[in-house]
Amino acid sequence: MRRLRFRLAISAPQLLQYYQGRTGALSVQTEQGVRLQIGLHHFRTFVSHDGLQGYFEITLNAENQFQQLARL
């Protein structure tokens, strides 16, 4: 298992553009220098009226497939 951490700060209006179908994934740069594309649906539980903000950790399996996303 591989764990990577990153920060997000996306305002509500910016996030609305994503949900209106302009894209289905977020591209993030992790602290470890890895660029990932993560399906937007994985972040739904973390969205608030202010948008999507926080410090996150994604867990990937040995084949680099999504396993879990958590806000730290």
Buried (B, 14 or more C-beta within 10 A) or exposed (E): EEEBBBEBEBEEEEBEEBEEEEEEEBEBEBEEEBEBEBEBEBBEEBBEEEBBBBEBBBEBEEEEEEEEBEEE
